[in-house]
């Protein structure tokens, strides 16, 4: 792939990214259209990318000149659009303003948590004007008839800027740490471990075809066209049914739970759903067989475990967990993920041990006279011609120190201030590996980072003020990871390795500029929409419900402090043991069929949607390789690439239609 990267690509990415950052919340919250963002492979950025590839190749063919943007440049544009889309809505601002205004907004609505948590929370986190909060939720009088400039000028910026600056420091500090993690582990994953990035396979192949001047033949591949037509026909028919109910449809969801008993061995499948989503089947096909098999196997095994515990009489009530802040941690069995995450994090560090050692060696070498310091500290000096940059390690230490100081400044005890940022980064690193290597376009956390800390040490590790503050902090960035920034940054590490060595720093520059501008644009956009329409009139029901539940759970923990939870520790310990065995067998036994990533995702709500597509993708992959080998695989994979393209192109078309109609057909589950 042509590794050049020019200013035109960065400007294109910034322009398109800003447009998406501003329009995505308007489309999702005001129009109620097809979600343009959401997930770790969002609709709008890839839809635009596909058309950019087509237009770029068409212009190049007509003018008989090189493409205006190379394959790598278009991938960087896609990366920037994805970051802008994530920060613009689902990855941050969908819940942010509800989160920081809830204590004032609901103070007079008989919510007891406002009395309990109010005195514990830092005043600088929230706007100091009840009138400003009321105006944000109800909108300006006559705001819908005002021009954009009139609305922006009527916003009381003096009230909103102080808390936004305080939170921007925390958010940008967290983003900086994520960028450093990506730079530190990215080369290890991409070069040393050769991690497969299933979600990037289609954009990478399109980039290669563009640079080799064969994009037209790539699009006319008979297998690709077959997949494209199949997915397109499915959504054309179902879309017509959505708008004209007399047209028949092909169901893409089967509620299979009715075929299983509510009690007994198979009671864990009482709510089982079978989704058929062509794009997700395509991603699963492009994932390695061991991982795709493990994804659906462990999800079904988790359902069977539920029924087995019921039959054996070992089933614990939900109350055994106590009060937790995890979005999907409803049963004690789900606490297995806490121990599994911790052990898998250690495994990632162990895999990267040589890379980390060489990085530390490069950091020490300038201060080592004749290698004496390196020898004394036990670090071998890597060859001078290859020097992994040491700045990510320095930046990671400084960034974590800043987050620790931020937490400490706002009331957390030293133990909580030290452990909580570490828990945040542990979860983000593991989630990034799970999404990037597992090919998960949609993923949600089971347990919150704080659940592990409170389960292990009790609420005393955070203190009353720390519990209240933690409930807000992790809700901002580290709880709703449906469109988290960290996995996209690791996709950026893969793109960065495709760029020319002298241009790789420009990818980091593009990421940094995108995150800063996206944060500013996202804040301004949501304030504008709130003052024009009123937050209460926007489609923020899910955000409001989850924020209120988060505050209520925090209030319970403050009212009734708890010690270490024995049942949570039991299941977390069991999860750690199972993960250790899985890692050992995976690493030592070549024939071992299960991958540890499947166990990490078993209890995620996202797997309720993904398990069936992963089963179908694995089955097709297995049959193709078993009967046709790699030669047939290299041909048939274009069928599944066509399914991915068909889903996203049709999804983009219906998103455009939804801009001009009151109803919108969604290709993907909402």
N, C-alpha and C positions, 0 to 999 in steps of 0.2 A: 504494500500500500504506500502511496506517495505520502511522505511524512512532512511535507511543507505545511506551515501554518502562518497565515498572514493577517494583517490588521483587519481586512475586509471580513474575515470569518468572525472575529471577536465583535465587530460592530453589528454584524448580522445577528449574532446570538444575543447581544444586548437588546437590540431593537425588538426582535421577536419575543424574547423573554419578558421584557417590560410589558408588551402588549398582552401576553398571556397572564402575567402577574396581576394586571389590572382587570382583565376581562373575566378570568376564571371565577373569582368570588361573585361578580355580577351575574354570570351565567348560572352558577350553582345556587346562590342564595336568593337572588332576586327573580330570575326567570324560571328557576327550577328545571333547567335543561339537563341534557345528558352531561354527567360529570366530566369535565375536561381534564381534571387531574385525578388523583386517587390511585393507590397502588404504586408499585415500584417500577412499572412500565406504563406510565400514564398515556391516555388516549391522544390528547391534543399534540404533544411534542412529536410523537412518532407519526401521526397523520401528516403533520406539516413536513417532517423529515422525508417521508416517502415522496411527497410531491416535489420537494426541493431536489431530490435525486433525479426524478423524471424530468423536471424543467432544466436542470443543469446538463443532463445528458442530451436533451433535445437541442438546447442552444449550442452545445459543443458540436453536435452533428451538423447543424445548419450552417454554422460559421466556420466549421473545420478548424477550430482552435481548441486548445486545452480547456477543460471545464473551468467555469468561473471559480468554483470552490472544489477543492480536492475531497477525496473520501474522508480523510482525517479531519479536515476543516468542517465538513458537514456533521461529523460525529461530535465535534466540539460544540457546534451550534445546538445539536440535540441535547448534549449534556447541560448547557446553559439554560435552555428552555425548560428542561426537567427540574433544575434547581429552582428557577423562578416560579414554576407552577407549584412545586411542593411548599415553598415558603409562603406563597401567595394565598394558600387556603388550607388544604387538608393537613399539611405538615406543620402549621403554626397558627395562622390567624382565625381558623374556623372556631376554635375554642378560646383563643387568647383573650379577647376583650370581654367575653362572658366571664372568664376566669378572674380577671383583675377587677371587675366591677360588681361581682356577685355579693361581696360583703355589704356594700352600700345599697345595691339594687333590692336585695331581699331582707334588709335590716328590719323593715316594718311589716313583714309578712308572716310573723309568728314562727319563723325558722329558728330553732334553738341554737343551731350552730353559729348564727351570727353573734349571739351573746357570748358564747364560749370562745370562739376563735378570734373575734374582733380585737380584744385587748392583746392577744398574743402575736398578731401579725404586724410586720413593719409598716408604718404609715407611708413610707416613701414608695411602696409597691403599688399604691392605689391613688386614683385621682382624689383630690381633696374638696371636691365640690359635688354635693348631692344634685344640684341643678344640672351640672354638666353630664352626670350619669343619666339623669332622667331624660335629658335632651337626646343623648345617644340612643336610648332605647325607644323613645317615642318619636324621634325625628324633629327637625325644625318645623315650625309652623309655616305651611306653604312651601316646604322644602322641595316637594316634587315639581313645583312650577319654577323653581329657581334654576339658573344656569350653573354649570359646574364651578365656575369661578366664584359665584355668589355663595354657594354652599361651602366651598373651601375657606372663603374669607370669614364666614360666620362660625366656623369651628373655633371653640375657645382653646387655642393652641397653648396658651400659658398654663392651662390646667392639665393638658394631656402630655406635654413634652417632658416634664420632670419624671413621672413614672415610666414613660417610654424610654427615656435615656437610661434609667436604672436597669430596666429589663433588657435593653439592647446590649448593655455591658455583659450581662449574664449570657444572653443568647449568642452574641458574637464570640465571647470567650469559649462557649461550648463548641461552636462551629470551628474555631481555631484549633481546639484540641482534636476534633474529628479530622480536620485537614492534616494535622500532624500524624495522627494514627494512620491515615491513608498513605501518607508519604513514607511512613516507617514500615508498614506491613504490605503496602501495595506491590512493591517489587518482589517481595518474598512470595506473595500469592501468585503473581502473574508470571514471573520468570523462574523462580526456584521450584515452586510447587506445581506450576502449570495448571492452576485452577481453571476449570471450565466455567465460562460465563454464559449460560444458556440464553439469558435475556438479551445479551449483546450479539448473539450469533447472526441474526438477520441484518441489523445495521452494519456489522463488520463485513459481511458478505456483499452487501450492496455497495459499500465503500470500495472494496476490492474490484468489483465489477466496473464501477465508474472509472477508477484509475486505469484499468486495463482496456477501456473503451469497448466494453462488451455488455453494457447494461441493457441494451435493447434485446440481445440474445438471451440475457439472464431472465428478463421479464417474459420472454416467449417460450421458456422451457415448458415442455408439455406437462410435466409433473406439477410445476408451480401453477400453471394455468388451471389444471384440474382442481387443485386445492383452493385456488382463488375463486373458481366458479362454484364449487361446493359450498364454501362459506358464504359467498355472495348470494347464492340462490336461497340458502337457509334464511338469511336475514332479510332478503327482499320479500319472501313469503310472509315471514313473521311480522315484518314491519307493516306490510299491507294489512295483515290481520289486526294489528294494533290500531291503525287508523280506520279500517273498514272491517268490523267484526264478522261480516258475512264471508270474508275470505278465510279459508281454512289455514291452520297453522301446524307446524311441526314442533311439538313441545321439546324444550331443552332442559326441563326440570321434571324429575319424577320423584314424588314423595313416597319413598319406599318404607317409611317407618310403620305404616299401617300393616305391613306384612310381618311385623315382629311383635311379640307380646310386650306389654308394659312392665311385667314382672318376670323374673327368672333369668336364666343364663344369657339370653339375648336381649335383655331389657336395655342394654347400652345402645342398641340400634333403633330404639323406639322413635327417634326423630331423624332417622337417616334420610339424607337427600342425595339424589343422583343428578348432578349437573353435567350437561354436555356443552362445553364452551370450546369451539374449534381452536382458538388461539392458545388456550391453556393446554390443550392436548399437544399442540405443536411445540410449546416450550418444554413439556415433559418429554417428548420424543427427542429433543435436542439435548436433554440432560443425560448424564451417564446412567446406564441401566441400574447400577447398584443403588444410586440415589433415588431415582424415580420409583423403583420397587419399594425402597424403604419408606418413602413418603406415605404411600397408601397402606402399606402393611402395618406400620406402627399406629396409624390413625384407627384402623379397624381393630388392632390389638388393644388399643386403649378402650374402645367400646366393649370389647369382650371382657377386659379386666373388670370393668364396672359390673357386668352381669355375674362374673365369677365371684367377686366379693359379696354380691347380694346372695348368691346361692350358699356360700360358705358362712353367711351370717357375720361377715367382717365389715359390712358396709357402715361407714361412719356418716352421721348427719352433717349437713353443711355447716352447722354451728360449731363443729369441731375445729374448723379453721380459725374461728374468732373473726374479728374485723380485719379485712384486708383492703388494700387500695388497688389491687390488680384488676384490670378490665374484664378478664375472663376467668379469674380464679374463683370458681363457685363451689368446687368440691375438693376434699383433701387430696384425692389422687392427682389433681393438677399441680400440686406442690412439687411433684417429681421434677418439674422443669427447673426449679430453683437450684437443686443440686446438680442437675445435668448441665446447666449453663456454666456453673462454677468449674466443673471438671473439664468441660470442653474449652473454656477460656485458658486453663492451664495447658491443655493439649496444643492450642494455637501458639502459646508462648514456647512450648517445647519444640514444635516444628520449626519455629523461627529462631531457635537458640543460636545457630551459627551466624545467621544474618545479623541478629542483635549484637552478638559478640564482636563481629567485624565492624559494626557501626560504632560501638563503644571504642574499639581500637582506633578507628579513624578520628574519633573525638579526642582521644588521649595523645595520639601521635605527635601533634604540634608541640606538646609540652614535654615530650619524652626525649631526653638526650641520649642518642645512640640506642634507643629502644629499652633503656633501663627501667623506666616507669612502666612500660608495657609488660616487661618480663616480671616485674614485682607484682603487678596486679593480676597477672595470669591471662592477659589478653594478647593474642597474637596479632601482629600487624598485617593487614591485608596487603596485597601487591599495590604499589603506588599507582599503577596504571588503572586500577579499579578502586575507587574510593567512594563507598556509599555515603551520601550526604549525612552529616551529623546534625544538621539543623532540626530535622523532625524530632529527634530525641530531646534536644535542648528545648524546642518549642513545646513539646509534650509536657516536660517537667514544669516549665514556666506557666503554661496554660492550666495545668492541674493545680498549681500553687495559687493561681488567681481564683479559680473556682472554689478552692478550699477557703481562701480569705474572704470571698464573697459570702459564702455560707456562714462562716464564723461571724462576719460583720453583722449579719442579719439574724443572729440569735441562736444558731445551732451550737451545741456543745462541741468541744474539740473532737470527741470520738465521732459524732455524727458528721461534722464538717470534713473530717478526713475520709470517712468510709463512704459517704453518700456520692460524691463525685466519682470515686473509684467504681462504685456499683453502677453508676450511669454509664461510664465508659466501657465497663465489662459487658453490659447488656448490648450496647451499640456495636461493639466489635463482633460479638457472637451473632447478633441479628444480621450484620452485614455479610458475614460468611454464609449464613443460612440462606439469605436471599440471593447472593451472587453465585454461589456454587450450587445451590439447590434449585435455582430457576423459579423462585416463587414470585409471581407478579403481584400477589396479595398476601400480606402476613400481618397478624396482630399478636401482641404479647399475651401470655397467659397470666403471669405474675408481674407485679410492679417491682422495680429495683428495691424499693423500700420494704417490700414484703419479706425479702430474704434477710435484710438487716434486723427487722423487728421480730421475725420468727426465730432468729438465732440469738439475739441479745435482749429482746424485749423492747418496749417503747422507751425505756430509760436511755438507750443509746442516742436517741434524738431529743428527748425532753419534750415537754408539752409544747413549747414554742417551736421546736424543731419538727414535731409531727405536723403542726398546722402549716409551717413553711414548706415542708417537704411535699405535702399534698398539692400545693400550688406549683412548686418548682418542677416536679416531674411531670405534671400535667402539661406544662408549657412545651416540653421537648421530648420527654423520655417515657411517655405512657401510651400515646396514640401513635404507633409507629407504622400506620398504614401507608404513609408517604414520607418516611423518615429520610433525612438528608444523607446520613452516613452510607447506606448501600449505594446511592447514586455517586457519592464521592469515590467509592471503590470501583465502580464502573468507569469513573474517570481515570483511575489508575491504569486500567486496561487500555483505555484510549490513549493515555499519555505515553505508554510504551510503544504505541504504533507511530507516534510522531518522531520526527528527526531529533536526535539527542540534543542538538543546540536549540531546539524549539520547545522542549518539554517544560521549561519554566513558564512559557506562555500559557500552557494549560492551567497551571496553578494560578497564574495571574487572572485568567478568565474565571476560574472558580471563585477566587477571592472577591473580585469585582461583582460577580453575580450575587453572591451571598449578601454583601453589604447593600447593594442597590435593591435587591429583592426585599430585604427587611424594611428598608425605608418606604418602598413603593407599597408593600403589603399593609403596613401600618396606616399610611395615608389613604389607601383605597378603602379599608374597612371603616375608618373614621368617616370618610365621605359617604359610604353607603349607609352607615348608621344615622348620620345626620340628615341624609336625604329621605330615607325610607323609614328609619327606625329599626333597631335590631330586633325588636319584638315582632316586626312584620316580615322579617327575613326567615328563610328556611333553616333555622338553627335549633330545631327541636332536639336533635341528637346531642349537639354540643351543650345545650342547657341542661338536659337530663344527666349527662355524664358529669358535668361540673358540679351540679347540686349533689349528686350521689357521692362524689369525691369529698366534698365539704362535710356531708353528713357522716361519712365513715371516719373522717379525721376527728370530728367532734366526739364520736363514740370512743375513739382511742384516747382522747384527752380526758374525757370523763372517767373512763375506766382503764387506766394504764395496765398493761399486761407484761408478764415476763416472757421468757422463751416459750414458744408453743410446741408442746411435745409431739403433737400429731403432725404439724407442719415439718418439724425437724425429722420425724420418722420417715415421712414420704420424701422429703428432700434428700435425706441420707440414702434412701432406697434408690432415688433417681441418680445420685452421685455414683452409687455402686454399679447400677446398670450401665451408666455411661462409661465408667472405667472398663467394665468388661467388654462393652461394644468397641471402645477405642483399641483395647488390647487385641481383640480378635481381628478387627479391621486392619491393624498395623502388622500383625504377625502371621495371619492365616490368609494366603492368597485366594483360597476358595471361599472365604467368608462372604455370604451374600448381602449382609445388612450394613448400612452406612449409619454412623452416629447422627447425622443431620436429621434423619427421619424421626428419631426419638425426640429431638429437640422440638420438632414441629407438631408432634402427635396431638397435643391438647390445644393447639391454636384454633381459634374460631375460623381462621382462614382455611384450614384444612377441611372444614365441612363443605366448602365449595370446591376445593382443589383435589380432593382425594380421588374422585371418579375420573377427572381428566388425566391425573397422573397414572391411574391404572390403565386407561386406554393408551396413553402415550408409551408407557412401559411395555405393554403387550405388543403394540405395533413394532416398537424398537427391537424387542426380543425376537419376534417372528422374522423380521427382515434380516437381522444379523445371523440368526440361526440357519435360515434357508438360503440366503443370498450373499452373506458376508459383507465386507466393507464396500465391495463394488456396487452391489445393489443398494446399500445404505446411502452411498453418495448420490445416487439417482433419486431414491424415494424421499430423502430428506427435503427435497424441494416441494414435494406434495404438502408437507407439514409447514414449510415456510409459506406456501400459498395459503394455508389455513390461517396462519397468523396475519398475513397481509390482508386477506379477505375480511377477517373480523375487524381489524383496525380501520381499514378503508371504509367499510360499511358503517362502522361506528362513527367515524368522522363525518360521513355524509348525513347520517341521522342527527348528529349534533348540530350541523349547519341548518338542517330542516327545523330542528327544535328552536332555533333562534327566531324563527318567523311564525311559530305556531304555539298554541297553549299547551300542547302535549308533545312529549318526546319519547320515542322508542329507544330503549337502551340495549345495546348489544351485550353488555357485561352486567352481571348481577349488581344491584345497587347496595 
